[in-house]
Amino acid sequence: MTDEELIVTIQHVYTVPTWTTRIGYCGSQSRAFFREQGWDWFQFLQDGIPASKLLATGNALAAHLVAHARAVEEARDGSQA
Protein backbone atom coordinates (compact mmCIF):
# COMPACT_ATOMS: atom_id res chain seq x y z
CA MET A 1 0.00 0.00 0.00
CA THR A 2 1.47 3.34 -1.04
CA ASP A 3 1.30 6.60 0.90
CA GLU A 4 -1.16 7.87 -1.73
CA GLU A 5 -3.43 4.86 -1.21
CA LEU A 6 -3.28 4.76 2.59
CA ILE A 7 -6.06 6.84 4.13
CA VAL A 8 -5.54 7.93 7.72
CA THR A 9 -8.81 8.23 9.66
CA ILE A 10 -9.99 9.64 12.96
CA GLN A 11 -9.91 6.09 14.36
CA HIS A 12 -6.16 6.05 13.72
CA VAL A 13 -5.79 9.40 15.49
CA TYR A 14 -7.60 8.14 18.57
CA THR A 15 -5.77 4.79 18.73
CA VAL A 16 -2.17 5.77 17.95
CA PRO A 17 0.24 4.75 20.73
CA THR A 18 1.94 7.74 22.33
CA TRP A 19 5.11 8.19 24.35
CA THR A 20 3.03 8.27 27.56
CA THR A 21 0.61 5.73 29.00
CA ARG A 22 -2.21 7.36 27.02
CA ILE A 23 -3.49 6.04 23.72
CA GLY A 24 -4.43 8.45 20.94
CA TYR A 25 -3.64 12.02 20.07
CA CYS A 26 -5.48 14.90 21.70
CA GLY A 27 -8.50 15.94 19.65
CA SER A 28 -8.07 19.68 20.19
CA GLN A 29 -4.38 19.58 19.29
CA SER A 30 -5.16 17.47 16.22
CA ARG A 31 -7.73 20.05 15.11
CA ALA A 32 -5.18 22.81 15.71
CA PHE A 33 -2.63 20.95 13.55
CA PHE A 34 -5.18 20.69 10.74
CA ARG A 35 -6.01 24.38 11.08
CA GLU A 36 -2.28 25.28 10.86
CA GLN A 37 -2.04 23.27 7.63
CA GLY A 38 -5.15 24.93 6.21
CA TRP A 39 -6.99 21.60 6.10
CA ASP A 40 -10.68 21.01 6.75
CA TRP A 41 -11.13 19.00 9.95
CA PHE A 42 -14.73 18.07 9.14
CA GLN A 43 -13.71 16.79 5.71
CA PHE A 44 -11.11 14.66 7.45
CA LEU A 45 -13.73 13.24 9.82
CA GLN A 46 -15.81 12.16 6.83
CA ASP A 47 -13.16 10.99 4.36
CA GLY A 48 -9.83 10.66 6.16
CA ILE A 49 -6.64 12.06 4.64
CA PRO A 50 -3.99 10.52 2.40
CA ALA A 51 -0.90 9.50 4.35
CA SER A 52 1.24 11.28 1.77
CA LYS A 53 -0.33 14.60 2.74
CA LEU A 54 0.51 14.07 6.40
CA LEU A 55 4.06 12.97 5.60
CA ALA A 56 4.61 16.05 3.42
CA THR A 57 4.32 18.24 6.53
CA GLY A 58 7.58 16.83 7.90
CA ASN A 59 5.94 16.60 11.32
CA ALA A 60 7.27 13.72 13.44
CA LEU A 61 3.90 13.11 15.11
CA ALA A 62 2.21 12.97 11.70
CA ALA A 63 4.81 10.43 10.54
CA HIS A 64 4.21 8.35 13.68
CA LEU A 65 0.46 8.47 12.98
CA VAL A 66 1.02 7.27 9.41
CA ALA A 67 3.18 4.39 10.63
CA HIS A 68 0.42 3.41 13.05
CA ALA A 69 -2.26 3.63 10.36
CA ARG A 70 -0.15 1.50 8.02
CA ALA A 71 0.36 -1.17 10.69
CA VAL A 72 -3.36 -1.24 11.52
CA GLU A 73 -4.44 -1.49 7.90
CA GLU A 74 -1.83 -4.11 7.00
CA ALA A 75 -2.90 -6.22 9.99
CA ARG A 76 -6.53 -5.85 8.93
CA ASP A 77 -5.73 -6.82 5.33
CA GLY A 78 -3.30 -9.55 6.29
CA SER A 79 -0.59 -7.95 4.13
CA GLN A 80 3.00 -7.20 5.03
CA ALA A 81 5.08 -4.08 4.52
Backbone as JSON, one array per atom type, in Angstrom:
{
  "sequence": "MTDEELIVTIQHVYTVPTWTTRIGYCGSQSRAFFREQGWDWFQFLQDGIPASKLLATGNALAAHLVAHARAVEEARDGSQA",
  "N": [[0.84, -1.17, 0.0], [0.66, 2.13, -0.94], [1.73, 5.47, 0.07], [-0.01, 7.26, -1.04], [-2.28, 5.75, -1.39], [-2.94, 4.89, 1.18], [-5.24, 5.75, 3.6], [-5.59, 7.83, 6.27], [-7.48, 7.85, 9.19], [-9.89, 9.2, 11.57], [-10.15, 7.26, 13.51], [-7.62, 6.15, 13.56], [-6.2, 8.31, 14.59], [-7.21, 8.44, 17.2], [-6.34, 6.06, 18.26], [-3.62, 5.78, 18.13], [-0.52, 4.8, 19.48], [1.14, 6.53, 22.08], [3.9, 8.37, 23.54], [3.48, 8.34, 26.17], [1.49, 6.88, 28.8], [-0.96, 7.1, 27.74], [-3.35, 6.49, 25.1], [-3.76, 7.47, 21.79], [-4.03, 10.61, 20.04], [-4.49, 13.96, 21.18], [-7.62, 15.44, 20.69], [-8.2, 18.24, 20.42], [-5.68, 19.32, 19.91], [-5.06, 17.98, 17.59], [-6.99, 19.03, 15.86], [-6.07, 21.66, 15.87], [-3.6, 21.32, 14.59], [-4.48, 20.58, 12.02], [-5.79, 22.95, 11.33], [-3.59, 24.72, 11.25], [-2.34, 23.72, 9.0], [-4.11, 24.43, 7.1], [-6.17, 22.74, 6.48], [-9.33, 21.05, 6.21], [-11.0, 20.07, 8.96], [-13.48, 18.81, 9.34], [-13.94, 17.63, 6.89], [-11.91, 15.77, 6.95], [-12.86, 14.15, 9.06], [-14.98, 12.9, 7.78], [-13.88, 11.71, 5.42], [-11.22, 10.96, 5.85], [-7.63, 11.25, 5.36], [-5.07, 11.37, 2.9], [-2.12, 9.51, 3.54], [0.23, 10.46, 2.43], [-0.1, 13.21, 2.36], [-0.03, 13.94, 5.05], [2.6, 13.1, 5.65], [4.05, 14.86, 4.07], [4.15, 17.17, 5.55], [6.3, 16.99, 7.2], [6.22, 16.66, 9.89], [6.94, 15.04, 12.9], [5.12, 13.73, 14.6], [2.98, 13.38, 12.88], [4.14, 11.63, 11.06], [4.52, 9.44, 12.74], [1.86, 8.8, 13.25], [1.05, 8.02, 10.67], [2.62, 5.72, 10.36], [1.46, 4.13, 12.31], [-1.18, 3.93, 11.3], [-0.64, 2.55, 8.93], [0.33, 0.1, 9.95], [-1.97, -0.83, 11.28], [-3.81, -1.07, 9.15], [-2.49, -2.9, 7.47], [-2.43, -5.12, 9.14], [-5.14, -5.61, 9.32], [-5.73, -6.21, 6.66], [-4.13, -8.36, 6.3], [-1.76, -8.17, 4.99], [1.77, -7.55, 4.33], [4.39, -5.26, 5.07]],
  "CA": [[0.0, 0.0, 0.0], [1.47, 3.34, -1.04], [1.3, 6.6, 0.9], [-1.16, 7.87, -1.73], [-3.43, 4.86, -1.21], [-3.28, 4.76, 2.59], [-6.06, 6.84, 4.13], [-5.54, 7.93, 7.72], [-8.81, 8.23, 9.66], [-9.99, 9.64, 12.96], [-9.91, 6.09, 14.36], [-6.16, 6.05, 13.72], [-5.79, 9.4, 15.49], [-7.6, 8.14, 18.57], [-5.77, 4.79, 18.73], [-2.17, 5.77, 17.95], [0.24, 4.75, 20.73], [1.94, 7.74, 22.33], [5.11, 8.19, 24.35], [3.03, 8.27, 27.56], [0.61, 5.73, 29.0], [-2.21, 7.36, 27.02], [-3.49, 6.04, 23.72], [-4.43, 8.45, 20.94], [-3.64, 12.02, 20.07], [-5.48, 14.9, 21.7], [-8.5, 15.94, 19.65], [-8.07, 19.68, 20.19], [-4.38, 19.58, 19.29], [-5.16, 17.47, 16.22], [-7.73, 20.05, 15.11], [-5.18, 22.81, 15.71], [-2.63, 20.95, 13.55], [-5.18, 20.69, 10.74], [-6.01, 24.38, 11.08], [-2.28, 25.28, 10.86], [-2.04, 23.27, 7.63], [-5.15, 24.93, 6.21], [-6.99, 21.6, 6.1], [-10.68, 21.01, 6.75], [-11.13, 19.0, 9.95], [-14.73, 18.07, 9.14], [-13.71, 16.79, 5.71], [-11.11, 14.66, 7.45], [-13.73, 13.24, 9.82], [-15.81, 12.16, 6.83], [-13.16, 10.99, 4.36], [-9.83, 10.66, 6.16], [-6.64, 12.06, 4.64], [-3.99, 10.52, 2.4], [-0.9, 9.5, 4.35], [1.24, 11.28, 1.77], [-0.33, 14.6, 2.74], [0.51, 14.07, 6.4], [4.06, 12.97, 5.6], [4.61, 16.05, 3.42], [4.32, 18.24, 6.53], [7.58, 16.83, 7.9], [5.94, 16.6, 11.32], [7.27, 13.72, 13.44], [3.9, 13.11, 15.11], [2.21, 12.97, 11.7], [4.81, 10.43, 10.54], [4.21, 8.35, 13.68], [0.46, 8.47, 12.98], [1.02, 7.27, 9.41], [3.18, 4.39, 10.63], [0.42, 3.41, 13.05], [-2.26, 3.63, 10.36], [-0.15, 1.5, 8.02], [0.36, -1.17, 10.69], [-3.36, -1.24, 11.52], [-4.44, -1.49, 7.9], [-1.83, -4.11, 7.0], [-2.9, -6.22, 9.99], [-6.53, -5.85, 8.93], [-5.73, -6.82, 5.33], [-3.3, -9.55, 6.29], [-0.59, -7.95, 4.13], [3.0, -7.2, 5.03], [5.08, -4.08, 4.52]],
  "C": [[0.89, 1.24, 0.0], [0.93, 4.42, -0.11], [0.13, 7.33, 0.27], [-2.42, 7.06, -1.47], [-3.89, 4.77, 0.25], [-4.05, 5.99, 3.05], [-6.02, 6.76, 5.65], [-6.89, 8.49, 8.18], [-8.76, 8.71, 11.11], [-9.77, 8.46, 13.92], [-8.41, 5.88, 14.58], [-5.66, 7.11, 14.7], [-6.05, 9.02, 16.94], [-7.05, 6.82, 19.1], [-4.25, 4.72, 18.6], [-1.48, 5.69, 19.33], [1.08, 6.02, 20.88], [3.12, 7.39, 23.23], [4.77, 8.19, 25.84], [2.19, 7.0, 27.71], [-0.73, 5.92, 28.28], [-2.16, 6.77, 25.61], [-4.23, 7.14, 22.97], [-3.9, 9.86, 21.12], [-4.8, 12.86, 20.57], [-6.3, 15.48, 20.55], [-8.32, 17.42, 19.37], [-6.74, 20.02, 19.54], [-4.36, 19.07, 17.84], [-5.9, 18.47, 15.34], [-6.86, 21.27, 14.86], [-4.13, 22.54, 14.63], [-3.27, 21.08, 12.17], [-5.39, 22.15, 10.37], [-4.72, 25.04, 10.61], [-1.92, 24.91, 9.43], [-3.02, 23.82, 6.62], [-6.08, 23.83, 5.71], [-8.33, 21.65, 6.82], [-10.84, 19.8, 7.68], [-12.38, 18.15, 9.69], [-14.66, 17.19, 7.89], [-12.91, 15.56, 6.1], [-11.97, 13.65, 8.21], [-14.57, 12.36, 8.9], [-15.0, 11.21, 5.95], [-11.77, 10.51, 4.73], [-8.93, 11.55, 5.32], [-5.56, 11.13, 4.11], [-2.74, 10.63, 3.28], [0.17, 10.41, 3.75], [1.11, 12.76, 2.15], [0.19, 14.87, 4.15], [2.03, 14.04, 6.4], [4.71, 14.21, 5.0], [4.8, 17.21, 4.4], [5.68, 18.18, 7.21], [7.44, 16.74, 9.41], [6.16, 15.18, 11.83], [6.03, 13.0, 13.98], [3.01, 12.63, 13.97], [2.82, 11.7, 11.12], [4.53, 9.22, 11.43], [2.77, 7.87, 13.47], [0.33, 7.63, 11.71], [1.55, 5.86, 9.62], [2.16, 3.53, 11.37], [-0.71, 3.0, 12.12], [-1.86, 2.5, 9.41], [-0.17, 0.14, 8.72], [-1.05, -1.7, 10.93], [-3.98, -1.79, 10.25], [-3.8, -2.75, 7.33], [-2.25, -5.31, 7.83], [-4.33, -6.6, 9.62], [-6.6, -6.6, 7.6], [-4.93, -8.11, 5.27], [-2.08, -9.41, 5.4], [0.62, -7.59, 4.98], [3.65, -6.05, 4.32], [6.18, -4.5, 3.59]]
}
